[in-house]
Amino acid sequence: MDIIEAIKNRHSVRKFTDKKIDENIKKELLEVIDECNREGDLNIQLCTEEPKAFDSLMAHYGKFSNVKNYIAIVGKKGNEFNERCGYYGEKIVLKATQLGLNTCWVALTFSKVNTMCSIEKGEKLCCVIALGYGENQGVAHKSKSMDQLSKINGDMPEWFKNGMEAAMLAPTAMNQQKFQISLEGNKVSIKSLPAFYSKLDLGIVKLHFEIGAGKDNFMWA
């Protein structure tokens, strides 16, 4: 599937089967993780066959089941840390979707203490992404309207509409969609509204908009 199909097909999944992730798929995931770490100055890590992070009351409260694989989003604090985590984490999510895996962003309902990842001095574990083969493919969530999420004077260019459609499919914490995207000339600005994990969401939404709109069609303000 291409990247637009991945955006449309990706839904959050919390219950996973016992099927192991194939070594070739792991290799492809690690390649994109390495690329994201270089570009985003992050230390994202793939953890496989490791159930401890999701063996807690919090995970059961979050209705997670049989999570044995996850991506730990780790990086140096500061300099738009949460936004970078969202942007590059979602790049990996979309690659995983293309590889036939299911995912779910997890900010709170896992055990940070039991997460098997390396955190260097000055770094922070932002969140994790549950990963594997889902018991189902998840379901689409209701979205706010394009008018609620965008601000534009005059006619809406086709590329902006395409970008908004992709942004509206971006996963956000508790499906809150606390963002607004505006167009002035060919300059696009995006802001997060005060909400739980909205800076992380901003990075995810930004990536979706870029993919949908095409980076050649606009500049970020």
C-alpha positions as CSV (number, residue, x, y, z in Angstrom):
1,M,0.0,0.0,0.0
2,D,1.2,3.6,-0.6
3,I,1.5,6.2,2.1
4,I,-2.0,7.7,1.5
5,E,-3.5,4.3,1.8
6,A,-1.6,3.8,5.0
7,I,-3.0,7.1,6.4
8,K,-6.6,5.9,5.5
9,N,-6.1,2.3,6.7
10,R,-4.4,3.1,10.1
11,H,-6.7,2.8,13.1
12,S,-5.6,2.4,16.7
13,V,-5.5,-1.3,17.9
14,R,-5.1,-2.3,21.5
15,K,-5.5,-6.1,21.4
16,F,-2.9,-8.2,19.7
17,T,-2.3,-11.8,18.6
18,D,0.7,-14.0,19.5
19,K,2.1,-13.8,15.9
20,K,5.8,-12.8,16.0
21,I,7.0,-10.0,13.8
22,D,9.0,-11.4,10.9
23,E,12.8,-10.6,10.8
24,N,12.6,-8.9,7.4
25,I,9.8,-6.6,8.6
26,K,11.9,-5.8,11.7
27,K,14.8,-5.0,9.5
28,E,12.7,-2.5,7.5
29,L,11.3,-0.9,10.6
30,L,14.8,-0.5,12.1
31,E,15.9,1.2,8.9
32,V,13.2,3.8,9.1
33,I,13.8,4.2,12.9
34,D,17.5,4.9,12.2
35,E,16.6,7.4,9.5
36,C,14.1,9.2,11.9
37,N,16.7,9.2,14.7
38,R,19.2,10.9,12.4
39,E,16.8,13.5,11.0
40,G,15.0,14.2,14.3
41,D,18.0,14.0,16.7
42,L,16.1,11.3,18.6
43,N,16.9,7.9,20.2
44,I,13.8,5.9,19.2
45,Q,14.1,2.1,19.9
46,L,12.3,-1.0,18.8
47,C,11.5,-3.4,21.6
48,T,10.2,-6.9,20.6
49,E,8.9,-9.9,22.5
50,E,8.9,-7.9,25.7
51,P,5.6,-7.9,27.6
52,K,6.6,-6.2,30.9
53,A,5.8,-2.6,29.8
54,F,2.1,-3.6,29.3
55,D,1.8,-5.9,32.3
56,S,0.3,-3.4,34.7
57,L,-3.0,-2.2,36.0
58,M,-2.7,0.9,33.9
59,A,-2.4,-1.2,30.7
60,H,-5.4,-3.2,31.7
61,Y,-7.3,0.0,32.4
62,G,-6.3,1.2,29.0
63,K,-7.8,-2.1,27.6
64,F,-4.5,-3.3,26.2
65,S,-4.1,-7.0,25.7
66,N,-1.1,-9.1,24.6
67,V,1.2,-6.2,23.8
68,K,4.7,-7.7,23.4
69,N,6.2,-5.3,20.9
70,Y,6.5,-1.6,21.0
71,I,8.5,1.4,19.8
72,A,9.9,3.5,22.6
73,I,10.0,7.2,21.7
74,V,13.1,8.6,23.4
75,G,15.1,11.7,22.8
76,K,16.9,14.8,24.3
77,K,14.6,17.2,26.2
78,G,14.0,20.7,24.8
79,N,13.8,22.1,21.3
80,E,10.2,21.2,20.4
81,F,10.8,17.7,21.9
82,N,7.2,16.6,21.9
83,E,6.5,17.8,18.4
84,R,9.5,16.0,17.0
85,C,8.5,12.8,18.9
86,G,5.0,13.0,17.2
87,Y,6.3,13.8,13.7
88,Y,9.0,11.1,13.6
89,G,7.0,8.5,15.6
90,E,4.1,8.8,13.1
91,K,6.6,8.3,10.2
92,I,7.4,4.9,11.8
93,V,3.7,4.2,12.4
94,L,2.8,4.7,8.8
95,K,5.8,2.5,7.7
96,A,4.6,-0.2,10.1
97,T,1.1,0.1,8.6
98,Q,2.5,-0.4,5.1
99,L,4.3,-3.5,6.4
100,G,1.0,-5.0,7.6
101,L,1.4,-4.2,11.3
102,N,-1.1,-2.6,13.7
103,T,-0.2,0.2,16.1
104,C,-1.5,2.4,18.9
105,W,0.1,5.6,20.4
106,V,0.3,5.2,24.2
107,A,1.1,8.1,26.4
108,L,0.0,7.0,29.9
109,T,-1.4,3.5,30.1
110,F,1.9,1.6,30.2
111,S,4.7,1.1,32.8
112,K,7.5,3.5,32.2
113,V,9.6,1.8,34.9
114,N,9.3,-1.6,33.1
115,T,9.9,-0.3,29.6
116,M,13.0,-2.0,28.1
117,C,14.8,0.9,26.5
118,S,18.0,2.8,27.0
119,I,17.6,6.4,28.2
120,E,20.8,8.4,28.2
121,K,21.6,11.4,30.3
122,G,19.5,14.4,29.2
123,E,17.0,12.1,27.4
124,K,13.4,11.4,28.2
125,L,11.0,8.6,27.3
126,C,8.1,10.6,25.8
127,C,5.7,7.7,25.1
128,V,5.5,4.3,23.3
129,I,3.7,2.9,20.3
130,A,2.2,-0.5,20.7
131,L,3.0,-2.7,17.7
132,G,2.1,-6.1,16.3
133,Y,-0.7,-8.0,14.6
134,G,-4.0,-6.9,15.8
135,E,-7.0,-9.1,16.7
136,N,-8.8,-6.7,14.4
137,Q,-8.0,-3.7,12.2
138,G,-9.5,-1.1,14.6
139,V,-12.3,1.3,13.7
140,A,-12.3,4.9,12.4
141,H,-13.2,7.6,14.9
142,K,-15.5,10.5,14.3
143,S,-13.7,13.6,13.1
144,K,-14.4,17.3,13.5
145,S,-15.3,19.1,10.3
146,M,-12.7,20.7,8.0
147,D,-14.3,24.1,8.8
148,Q,-13.7,23.5,12.6
149,L,-10.1,22.5,12.0
150,S,-8.9,25.0,9.4
151,K,-9.0,28.8,8.8
152,I,-8.7,30.1,5.2
153,N,-9.6,33.3,3.4
154,G,-11.0,32.8,-0.1
155,D,-11.2,29.6,-2.1
156,M,-9.5,26.5,-0.7
157,P,-6.8,25.1,-3.1
158,E,-7.0,21.4,-3.9
159,W,-3.7,20.7,-2.3
160,F,-4.8,22.3,1.0
161,K,-8.0,20.3,1.0
162,N,-5.9,17.1,0.4
163,G,-3.6,18.1,3.3
164,M,-6.6,18.8,5.6
165,E,-8.2,15.4,4.7
166,A,-4.9,13.7,5.7
167,A,-4.6,15.8,8.9
168,M,-8.1,14.9,9.9
169,L,-7.1,11.2,9.9
170,A,-4.2,11.8,12.2
171,P,-4.4,10.1,15.6
172,T,-4.6,12.5,18.5
173,A,-4.8,11.9,22.3
174,M,-8.3,10.9,23.2
175,N,-9.3,11.9,19.7
176,Q,-9.4,15.5,20.8
177,Q,-8.1,17.1,17.6
178,K,-7.0,20.2,19.4
179,F,-5.3,21.9,16.4
180,Q,-6.0,24.5,13.8
181,I,-4.4,24.9,10.4
182,S,-4.4,28.3,8.6
183,L,-3.5,29.4,5.0
184,E,-2.1,32.8,4.1
185,G,-0.9,32.9,0.4
186,N,1.1,29.7,0.1
187,K,2.2,29.8,3.8
188,V,0.6,27.3,6.1
189,S,0.6,27.7,9.9
190,I,-0.5,25.2,12.5
191,K,-1.1,25.7,16.1
192,S,-2.0,23.5,19.0
193,L,-4.8,24.5,21.3
194,P,-4.4,23.9,25.1
195,A,-5.0,20.2,25.8
196,F,-3.5,17.0,27.0
197,Y,-0.5,15.9,24.8
198,S,-1.4,18.5,22.2
199,K,2.2,19.2,21.3
200,L,2.8,15.5,20.6
201,D,-0.4,15.6,18.5
202,L,0.9,18.6,16.6
203,G,3.9,16.7,15.2
204,I,1.6,13.8,14.1
205,V,-0.8,16.2,12.4
206,K,2.0,18.1,10.7
207,L,3.3,15.0,9.1
208,H,-0.1,13.9,7.8
209,F,-0.7,17.4,6.4
210,E,2.6,17.4,4.6
211,I,2.0,14.0,3.0
212,G,-1.6,14.9,1.9
213,A,-0.8,18.4,0.6
214,G,2.6,17.6,-0.9
215,K,5.6,19.5,0.5
216,D,6.3,21.3,-2.8
217,N,2.9,23.1,-2.7
218,F,3.5,25.2,0.4
219,M,5.8,26.5,3.1
220,W,5.4,26.3,6.8
221,A,5.0,29.8,8.2
